[in-house]
Structure formats: structure tokens, C-alpha cells
Amino acid sequence: MSGFAGVGGLTPGLNPYASLREACKCWQSAAAPSTSYLPKFCLKGCLSGLTRKDRSRHAGLMQTRRSHDEEGSSSVTRRSFLGTTIGGSAALLTGGFASLFPNSARAIFGDNSAWVEATIPKLERLMASGALTSRELVTDYLERIAELNPLLHAVIETNSNALQIAEQRDEERKAGQIRGPLHGIPVLLKDNIATHDSMQTTAGSLALLFSEVPRDAVIVRQLRAAGAIILGKANLSEWANFRGFAPFNGWSARGGFTRDPYRLDFDPCGSSSGSAAATAANMCATSVGTETDGSVVCPSGNNLVFGLKPTVGLISQDGIIPIAHSQDTAGPICRSVIDTAIMLNVMKSPFGDVATRALPTDYTRFLHRGALKGARIGVDRRYFTAAFGGESDLVAVAQRGLEVMESLGATLVNTDTGDPSANNFKFYNDETTVLIYEFKVQIAEYLSTLKNTSERTLADLIAFNIEHCSTEMRYFGQEVFQLAEATSGNLQDPIYLAARAANLDFARNGINLALARGDLDAIVAPTYSFASSPAAVAGFPDISIPIGLTPQGKPAGLWMYSGYLAEPKLLAYAFDIEQAIHPRTQPEFRGTIPAEPPNAHLCDQPANAAALAPSASPTARLPYHLGTGKSLHQ
């Protein structure tokens, strides 16, 4: 399928950067690691056999929408865009592999430029000293996106005004006007977070293409007020992985398949796949993801970055395309704990019960060495087993993390937050019931705020996907949409209320009782396991802490969770671990591009679409774990 891999027609099964290394072996001997160009005698060899004739037919289409104060208009229509999108590989940039040179060599072999892997405080110091401008930083990130995005598909579109905004931030800095801790810092947002500018907000779906949001999301307003530059939108699992029984993570019709930069054939996890992959690959200074269950911590764990899923209610949900308000929250995805704390400071926008609590004014003040000394950490051993999503190679890395905590003075205590598979997976089934009931109601509420769209209900979205089956449902259907549509749409329905009560009882009591029984400060489990769900359902905080790579180069680490509003402890412990082992390394793009998934053949005949009518069942059971996408019946 043309454009499947998103690299100018690159054949699945190929690691283009491995080929590049072979073609460019002379580069490392002929140029210092910091050299930003390839010697001409290497460049010719590098380009040989790698240039592709196929060029994206819709390059730049993601830039066609303009805000009310921008000049010009686009001749690209929604219909023409849909007609040119094949298999969800909407490319961001032109040029195939020819466009990857010469600067991509730095991304492949490692880049020691001052801004690469830099924390937000370091970037601010560089800009304050005059060694770097915001415009230069934005340019560097845009070049990095141009180099890597044809392979990784981490960024769904870039902000056409980013350079102009960066220049404004530079002028403000010269005048002594610093907006806040993110002044001039480029940030990527997951494509379900509303921006009222030239960019789209679509949850990766073609159904919302060219729709107009009424305003910036609350967190976007706060990011801008703190001086951030919204660099672009990150790819994601379409509809935050809540459309159908997808056999993979990280795909959207708009953005194609997100790839993990450490191993191209490793699951990037989802649904904030692009946010995590882009942050890991230094395509932005930091990013924002969202989570209902696992969608911040899972991609963070699988991309060797820190990701915080805060207490539900600590960060505003306004302007974020919902799944279920009872569990939805945005969260920062960063390369360091200090950046995570800074982002939480800026994004904090409490509502509900959280707004009535005394909250820290500065989460960075909890970051200090020695935080783990004397701490009691529960080890939720259930999730270290294959039956609950634990994978032996990743668990081995997580075990090293446990040893690090012990070396830092923590006491480890085996604990148990409850068996989510009991009573025929009742906990997971209740969670699914809660989410589908809320989704039907809350997506309609969100759609009602949009302009320039005819999509107003979940039924409208289902109809759109059937009408555009070849682009939206080539690989999987919309079973989750249909389950949600079959619900009553009434959040006072006894079925919904019973499922929510049972879910909360299991999750909150499971965590709180485990903490109390063992006099624990926090609980840990391995990344990419089923351990995301209890904290997600409880609405409690959960942080993904990178530990290192497996021998095959797969990122792995620990998820650490605790009780209500326990962010200060989690950040402190994560910082102590980070400073002890410095787990971050730049990705090396190992592995190969997976083969294209099989065609689901849902679109072969019109009758097949009609057969996808909503189920009449008032409750739901998913065959996979919501947080990881892995089978619950391993």
C-alpha cells in the first residue's frame, strides 16, 4: 500500500537507518560526531538506493486551515483530502529519504548539540545567556521533525506560526518580559487537545478534519501564558484507542503508524504514542498526552521517558476530546523529572474536589536526593507475571529498578492491590461499561461546541466511518463506538451506576488498603503490564519511570502509583531514581519496520458495513486490556 510506512513508499521490514549506517560507514571516520553535514563523498553513497520516487501527495495539507487572523485561503477541501488519504498515512513533509539529508546523520548516530536532551531549565539558561534563541530552537526541532517524522510518524502536523511566535518570545526576552517558566519552549500536544489556531484538533480521525474548536483548551491557555510555543500536534491511537478492537497501538487515519524510536518493531503503546515517541526522539522540548487508562504511562514506559498521569481533577478536562470524565486527564511526558514537575506547575488547573484542597504552589521543591531513604515501597508482584501483562525481558529491567530503590535506602514490601481478573474479569468489564456509557454522552457534548462540522453525535461518527470505510476501517472496525452507541445515553442508568460503584470500590480500596496494610508510601509495577488500570479507575496519580533498555533495545521501567494527590511523593522518588542512574539514552532506531497489518475486509461489500450495526448488549467486555492493548487472556 502506497505510503504505509510513511517513508516515501519505504518497504515494510526494512530498517532504513540500518541501511543508512551501511551506506554511510565512512561518515563516522571522516567527520567528528558533532559535524552537522555529511562529506560529499559519503553523501553520494548514502543517497544511492535510498531516494524514492514516491512523494507524499498531500504534503502540507495539515497546514491548510487558517485562523481568523491569518491571510490567504486554501483550495484544499475536506472531500479532496479524504480522497487522497490512503491507509491513514497522511504525510507531514515532502521528500522521502532525500529530504533526510544531510542533517539526519546526527539523529541517527547521536547528536551532542546543546539543545538535544536538554531540560527546560537548561534551555532557559541557554536563551537567557544569548547562546540560543527561541527561533533557533524552534528551527532545530522543526528540522528534527523533518528528518525523523517520515519514519516515526510521531507528529501529525506542525504549527505554521511557530517561528513567528518564537520571534515574538525572543523580542519579549530582549525587553525583559518573561512570561513564565516555559518562555520560548516548544511543546507538542496530543491531537485531542484543542487549539484555536491554524492547527486541527481531530483525535487522529478524518471525521473532525477542518472542524473548528471554540477556544483553546484550558491547559493550552496556561501553556501559552507561561510562554510556551505550541510546536504542533502529536499522533495518537485514533480516538484515543476507543473506536474499535485495534490489534495495534499508535495508528490514526490522519497520522499513520507511530513507531518506537528505540525499536521500530516494538509497540510504542498508546494512546499518547506520538507524544512519547517525539519526546524520546528530541522532536520537541516536552509534550502533553492524555490518559483514561494507561495512555500516558504506557507509551512513556515504552519510549524511555517520564510520564505523569495526575490525580483526576488536578488538570482541567475542558477542551480535551473526551472518553470519560470520570477517568480522563492530561499529563506531561518529558525526558526528565524536573521538566515533569515544571509542566505540572503550569498545567495545574484543579476542578471538583481537588479544587477544594490545599495544593503545592511549586512541585519542583519536592525534588531532592535522598527522597527514597526510609521510604516503604510496595511491589505489586501480580503484575510481574505473564498472566497480568508482565513480559520477562521488561520485568528483568524493572527488577533492576527495584534494586536501585533498595540501594537508595527504600524498603521493599510485597503487596497486592487485588485481582482484577476475578469473577470472569469483572473489574475490567465494569471499567469498559463505565467508559462506553460516559463516552456516548460526553462526545456529543464536545461535538456540540464545534463549528464547521456536521458531526454532532456518536451515531454521526459511526456513519462517517462507514461512509469512509476504506480510509478509516481498513485494519479494524468500530466495535467500541457501537457498544457505546447501544447504551441508554443516561448516566443515571442503574447499569452504569452499579458498574462505576463496583469499579471505584475495587480500585480505590485496593490501593488504599495496600498502602495502609504495609505502611507504604507508594506501589510499583513493571511498565507495559496491566498495572495501569487500578490507578486509572481510582483517579489516583501514576508516574512512569524509565530504568533502561533490554538487551534487544526495548525500553522498560517502573510504574509508581499511590493515593489521592500523592504527586509530590511520586515526583520525589522518581527524581531520586533518575539522579542515581540517569536512565535516558538517545534512541538508535533498532529493529525493522513491521509488515503492514492485514486488511480487515470490512469494506469489501456495502452489506458488510450494514452488518456492523450496534450491539444490543447494555454491558461490554473487551478482549484486550485498555491500558496496553494486550490480550487479557494470555
N, C-alpha and C positions, 0 to 999 in steps of 0.2 A: 504493500500500500504506500503510495507516494507520501513522503513526509512523515511516516510513522515515527521514526527515531528522532525526527526534528533536527537532523543534521544534514540538510541538503540531500536527502534521499539515501543517507548512510544505511548500509545493510545491518540489520539486527545480528547479534553475535559477534560483531567487531568491536574492539576497544580502539577507537580512533587515536587516543592518546598513547596507547602502547605502540601503534603503528608510527605515530609521530616520533616517539622516542627512538625507534629503529631508524627512521629516516634522518633523524637529527642527532645521532650519537656524537657527531663532530661538534655540536654546539657546546657541550659541556667542556670539551677540551679546548675549544677555540675562543671561548668567551667566559669571563668571570660570571659567577652566579647572579650578580646584580645587573648584568648587561640587559638592557631593555630591547635589544634587537637581535635578530639572527644574522650572522655573517652571510654575505651574498652567496658564497659557495655552499653554505648549508641550506639556505632558503630554497634554492632551486631543487635540491634533493627532497626537502620537506614537502614542497608543493606537489612534486611529481606523484601522481597516482592518488592524490588526496582531494584535488579540486573536483567539484561535482557540477555538472551542467544544470542540475535541477536547482532552481532558486525559488524561494517562497513566493507564491502567487498572491499572498495577502500581507506582504511586509508593510509595516506601518499602519495597517488598518486599526490597530489598537490605539492609534493616536488621532483618529478622525473626529472623535467627539470634542466639542469645544465648549468651554464655559461661557456664561453670558457676557463676559468682558473680553473675550478673545475674538480677534478678527478672522475673517475667512469662513468658508463653509466647505463641507466635504461632499464629494459626489458619490461617496460610498453609501449604499443603502443597506439596511438590515437584511433585506432579501438577497442582495448581491453578495453580502458577506457569508450568509448561510449557504449560498450556492457554491462558494469557493472553499469552504471549510470541509476538509476530508479527514475523517477519523480523529478529529479533535487535535490536530497538530498545528494550530494557528501559530505561525512563527512570528517572533518578535522582530527579528532583524534579517537583513538580506545577506547573501554572500556565501552560504555554505562554508566549507572549510577554508576557502580562500580568504574569507573575512577573519579567520582566526589568527592570521599572522600580521606582523611579527610578534606582537606582544603576548600571545598566548603561551609562548615558551615559558614565560615567568610563572604563569598559572600552573603549568604542568610540572615544572621542575622545582617549584617553590619560589616565592617572591619575598625578598627581605626589605622591600620598601617600607618606610617608616609607618605608613598608614595600615599596612597589612597586619592583621591580628591585633591591631591597636585597640585599647579600651577607649571608652568615651572620654574619661579624664585625660588620657594621653593625647587624643585628637584635639581636645580643647586646649591643652598646653601648646601643641604644635601651632594651632591657629593663633593663640594669644601671642606667641613669640614671633609670628610672621614667617615661620618656616613653612607654613601651609595655609592656603586659603580654602574657604568652603567651596569656591568654584572649582579649584583644583581637585579637591576631594570628591566632589560630585562627578567630575570628569573621569577621575580614576575608577570610580565604581561603575559608571556607565560603560567604560571601556572593558572592565572586567566582565560585566554582563554580556557585552557583545562577544567577548571571547568564549565564555563558558555556557551561556544560555542555550545555544543551539544543541548542546549536548545534554545539559541538565534540566532544561525546561522548568527552572525554578521561578522565573519571573514571567508573569503573564502580560505585563505592559509596564512601560516606564512613563514617568511624568514629563510631558513635553515642556513644562515650565520649570523644571528642576534647576537648570543652570541660571535662569533669570532670578529665581528665588535665592539661590546661593549667592549671587552677586549682591542682592539686597542685604543678605546677612553679613557679607563682608563689609559693605558700606556702614551698616549699623555698628559693627565691631570697631571700625576706624573711628566712629563718632563716640565710642564709649558706651553704646547702648547694647547691652547684653540681655537678651530676652529671658534666658534661663539656662539650665544645665545642659540643654541639647542644642545650644545656639550653633547653627550651621551643620548639624549632624544629619546625614542622610539615613532615613528609616524606610524599610519596606513594610507594607501592610498586607495581610491576607486579603484575598479578593472577596471577602464577605463583610468588609468593614467600609462603611460609606464615606466617600469623599465627594464633596460638592465642588468639583473642579473638572478638568478636562478628562479625567480618568473614569473608567467604568467601575461599577460595583455589581458583580453578577453571580457570585458563588461558583464561578467557572462555567456557568450554563449559558448557552446561546439564547435561552428564553428571556433573559433580562438584558441582552445586548442593546445598548443605546437608551435604556431607561434612565430616568433622572431622579436622583435622590433629593429630598427636600433640603438637606443640610448635611454638614459634616457630622459624623458620629461624635459623641461627647469626647471620647478618648482622642480623636483626631484633632478636635479643637484644642485640647490640652497639650498635645504634642506640638502643634503649631505655636501655641502660646509660649511654650518652653524653648522655642527656636528651632525645632526640628524641621527638616526638609523631607517631605513625603516623596521618596525617590521613585516609587512605583508600587504595583500590586504583585503579590506573590501567588503562584499557582497553588492549587489545593486539590484534594479529592472533591469532585463536584458535589455541590450541595452539602459540603462538609461530611461527605460519605454517608448521606442519609437519603439516597434516592433508590438504590436497588441493591441486590446481592452481588456487589462488585467482588471479583476474585483477586483484586489487587488494590493497592493504595496509590494515591498521588496522581490520578488521571482526572482531567476535565476536558470537556469538549473544546473549550477555549484554549487551554494551555498544553494539552497533550500529556505525556507521561513524565512526571518528575523523576529524576534519577538521583540516587545517593552518590555524592561525590567521592566517598571513600571506597565503595564498591558499587559499580554501576548496576550489578545484578543483585544487590541487597535491597530489601524492602525499605524505602525511605520512610515508611509508615505515614500515617495521616491522622487527621485531615490537613494539618498545617504543614504539609510536605515541603512546599516551596519556601515557606518562611524559614524552616530549619536548614534546608539544603543551601539556600542562598546565604544565610548567616555563616554556615560552616565553610563555604567556599569563598568568603570575603567578597560577596557581591553587594554588601551593604554594611553599614556600621552595626546595625542591630535591626531586629524585626519584631513584628507583633503577630501572634497567632491567636486562635480561639479554641476552646475546648468544651465539649459536652461530656465526653468520656475518652480520655487518652489523647486527644488531638493536639495538645501542646507537649505533654511529656513523652509520648511515644516517638514522634519524629525527632524531638530533641535528643532522646536516647540513641536513636539510630543514626544520628548525624554528628555526634560528639560535641554537642553544645548544651548549655544550660537552658532549661525551660521551666518557668514557674506558672503553675495553674493556681491562681489565688483562691481564697475563700470566696464563694459565690456571694456577691453583694459588695465586694470591695472595689470592683471596677464596673462602671456603668455598662449596661447592655444596649443603651439607646444608640440606634444607627448601625447595629450589627444584625445581619440576616440571621434569624433565629432557627434553632431546632426546638429547644425547650428552655424557657426562662428559669425553670427550677434547677437546671444544671449548667446553663451556658455562662461562660466568662471568657473575656480576652486575657491574654497573658504574654509577658515578654519572652523572647527567645534570643539569647545572647551568647557571646563567646566567653564571658567572664561573669563572676558573681557580682562584682561592683557595678557592671552595666545593668544587670538584672535588677539590683536594688535601686539604681538611678531611674530606670524605666518605671519601676513600680511607684516611686515617688511622684513621677509625672502623671502616670495613668490613673492613680488612685482617685476614685470618684464614687464614694460609697452611696448606697441606697438601702432601703429597707432597714432591717435590724442592725446591720453593720453601721449605718449612719448614726445610730444612737450610741455607739461605743467610742471610747477614747482610743484613737489610733496614733501610731507613731508619725511624727512630722518628717522624719528622715530615717529611712530604712538602712542607709549606709552606716549609721552609727553602731549597728549590731555586728558589723564585720570586723572581726579581730581574731588573731591567732590564739589558740588555746581554748576556743569555744567548746570543743568536744571533751576536754579534760573533765572527768567526773560525770559526763552525760551518760544516761542509760538509754540504749538504742535497742528497740525490739526488732527481731529478724523474723519476718513473716514467712516461715520456711515453706509453707504450702506452695508459694509462687516460685520456688526454686526447682519445682518438679515439672516434668513434661506435661502432666495432666492439667496443669494450670498455667501453661504457656511458657514455662522456663525452657530455655534452649541451652544445652550443655556447654557450648563454647562461650556463650554470653554469660552464663552463670559462673563460669570459671573466672571471668574478668570481674564480675560482681563480687565474688569471693575475695579477690584482691582488695576491693574497696572496703570490705569488712575488716580485713587485716590492717588496712591503713587507719581506719577508725580506732581499732584497738591500740595501735601504736601511738595514737594521739590522745590516749587516755580514756576512751569511751569503754563502757561495759556493755557487752552484747548479751541480750537475753532472748531466747527463742520465744516467740509469741504466736498467737492465732487470732485473726480478726473474723473468723467464721468461714464456713464452707459455702461458697456461692453456687456450687453445683448441687446442693442438697435439694430434695423434693423435686427431682427432674428439672434442675436449673431454674427454680422458681425466682431466685434473685434477678437473674439476667432477663427472664421473661417479664417480670414486673417492671424492670427498667425500660424495656422496649415498649411495653404498654403505656407507661407514663409519657415517653418521648413522642410516640405517634399521636396520642391524644393532644398533647400540647402543640405539636407541630402544625396540625391542621388548623387550629385556631390562630396561632401566633404568626404563621407565614402569611395568612390572609390579612392580618393586622398590618404586617410590614408592607405587603404589596399595595395596600390601600393608600400608602403615603407616596407612592411613586408617580411620576409623570412620564408621559411618552411611552406608555406600555398598555397593552390590553390584558396583561396577566394580572388577575385580581384574586384568584383563589387557587388552592391546590389542584382542583379539577382542571383549571386552565393550564397549569403546568403539565399535568398528565397529558392533556390533549396536545400541547405543544410538542412534547417528546414523541408522541405517536406520529404527529404530522412530519416531524423531522427525525424520523427513526434512524435513518442511515448515518446521521452525524451524531446523534445523542445516544443511540442504543445499539451501536454496532457490537459492543462487547458484553453488555449486561443490560438488564431491564430496569424497571422502576417499581419493584415489588414493595419497597418500603413506602414509597409515595402511595401506592394502592392500599396498603394496610392502614395508613393514616387516613386516607380518604374514606375508608369504610367505618371509621369511628363515628360516634354521635356528634362530635364537634362541641361537646358540652363538658366543661371542666368541673361540673358538679355531678357528672355521671358516677354512680356508685362503683363501676368497674375501675374508672380512673382513680377515684379517691382511695379505694382499697389497695390498689397496686402501689400508689405513692406512699401510703402509710406503712405498708409492709416493707417497701424498699428503704425508706428512711430508718425504720426500726432496725433492720439488718445492718445497714451501713454505719449509721452513727453509733449505735450501741456496740457494734463490732469493734470499731476503732476506739471509742471512749473506754469501753471495758478493758480492752487490751492495754491501753495506756495506764489505767488505774491499777489493774492486777499486777503489772510488773513495775509500777512506779516509773514508767517510761517517759522520755522526753519526745521521742519520735519513733517511727517504724520504717524499716527499709525492705525493699524487694528488688529483684533484678529488673532492668529495663526489658521491654518487649515481652512482658509476661501479661497475665490477666489482672495484675495488681492495681491497674489504674481505676478500676470500677468502684471499689468501696469509697475512696476519697471523692470521686466524681459524684456519686449519688448522694453522699453525705454533704457535699458542698464544702468540704474541707480542703486546705491547701496541700499541694503535692509539687515537689521540685525534682527535676531530672538532673542528675549529677554525672557528668562523664568521668569514666575511670581510665579507659584506654581502648586498645584495639585487640581483637583476637588475632591469632597467627595468620588467619586469612584476610585480615584487614577490616573486619566488621566492627563498627563502634559499639561499645557496651558500657554499662554503668549501673547506677542505682537510682531507684525512685525512692524519695523520702517523703513521708506524709505524717501529719499529726492532727491535732484538734483544731477547733474553730479559731480563726485568726492567729494561727501559730506561725505566720510568715517570718517574724523576727528570728525564731529558733532555727527554722529551716535554712534561712539565708546564712545565719552564723555558722551552722555546721557545714553547709556546702562550701563556704569560704575557707574554713579550716582545712577541709579536704583538698580544695583547689590549690591552696598555697603550699601544701605539703608535697603534692605530686605533679602539679602543672600538667594536667592531662591533655591539653589541646595540642594537636599537631595539624599541619595543613594537609588537606586531602590529596591523595595520589591517583585517584581515578582508576583504581584497580578493577579487575573483572571485565566482563563483556556486556554489551547491550543485550538485554533479553529479547528473545524472539517475540514477534507480535502475538498477542493473545488471540485465540481462535474467535472467529465470527460467531456470535450467539445465534445468528439466523432468525432474529426476531422480526426482521423487516422483509423477509423473502416474499411474503404474500400479505395483502391487506387483511386477510382473515386472521392472520397471526396477531396483529395489533388488537383486533377486537377481542381475541382470547385473553388479553391481558387486563380484563375487567377487574375492578377491586374485589378483594375477598370480603365475604360477609362476616368473617370472624371478628368479634369485638376485642379479642386479645391477640397477642402476637408472640411468635417465637422465631428468633433469628438463628440461622445455622452457624453463625460466627460470633466472635467476641467483638463488641462495639469498639473497644479501645485499640485493638491491634488488627482486626480483620481476619484473625486466625480462627480455624475451626474450634468450636467448643468441645468437640467430641474426638479429641486426639487419642 
